[in-house]
Amino acid sequence: MKTEIVRKLYTDFEAVAHVKDGVEYWLARDIQVLLGYSQWRNFENVIKKAKTACENAGQPV
């Protein structure tokens, strides 16, 4: 991946980050847009697959 693209993605993700009690986090609806998903239902499927992958790997969801 080109350096410019990585820098832009980093900047975009940091711009939508939230911090509470010293913990940085992101809202799924913000990430949805950054990753190019125009419809929540399509992104929700990605989230479900990620949860399943975590479970299969023995990681907390």
C-alpha positions as CSV (number, residue, x, y, z in Angstrom):
1,M,0.0,0.0,0.0
2,K,1.3,3.4,-0.9
3,T,2.6,5.6,1.9
4,E,0.2,8.4,1.1
5,I,-2.8,6.1,1.3
6,V,-1.6,4.8,4.7
7,R,-1.1,8.3,6.0
8,K,-4.5,9.4,4.8
9,L,-6.2,6.4,6.4
10,Y,-4.3,7.0,9.7
11,T,-5.4,10.7,9.7
12,D,-9.0,9.9,8.9
13,F,-9.2,7.2,11.6
14,E,-7.6,9.5,14.2
15,A,-10.0,12.3,13.3
16,V,-13.1,10.2,14.3
17,A,-11.5,8.6,17.4
18,H,-13.2,9.2,20.8
19,V,-11.5,9.2,24.1
20,K,-13.1,8.4,27.4
21,D,-11.3,7.9,30.7
22,G,-8.0,7.7,28.8
23,V,-9.3,4.9,26.5
24,E,-9.4,5.6,22.7
25,Y,-12.2,4.0,20.8
26,W,-14.1,4.3,17.5
27,L,-17.8,4.1,16.7
28,A,-18.8,1.4,14.1
29,R,-20.9,3.9,12.1
30,D,-17.9,6.1,11.7
31,I,-15.6,3.3,10.7
32,Q,-18.3,2.1,8.2
33,V,-17.9,5.3,6.2
34,L,-14.1,5.3,6.3
35,L,-14.0,1.8,4.9
36,G,-16.3,2.6,2.1
37,Y,-19.5,0.9,3.2
38,S,-22.5,3.0,2.2
39,Q,-25.1,0.8,3.9
40,W,-25.0,-0.3,7.5
41,R,-26.4,-3.8,6.7
42,N,-23.4,-4.6,4.6
43,F,-21.0,-3.4,7.3
44,E,-22.9,-5.2,9.9
45,N,-22.1,-8.5,8.1
46,V,-18.4,-7.6,8.3
47,I,-18.7,-7.1,12.0
48,K,-20.5,-10.5,12.4
49,K,-17.7,-12.2,10.5
50,A,-15.1,-10.5,12.6
51,K,-16.8,-11.6,15.8
52,T,-16.9,-15.2,14.5
53,A,-13.2,-15.1,13.7
54,C,-12.4,-13.9,17.2
55,E,-14.5,-16.7,18.7
56,N,-12.8,-19.3,16.5
57,A,-9.4,-18.0,17.5
58,G,-10.3,-18.1,21.2
59,Q,-10.2,-14.3,21.5
60,P,-12.7,-12.2,23.4
61,V,-15.2,-10.5,21.2
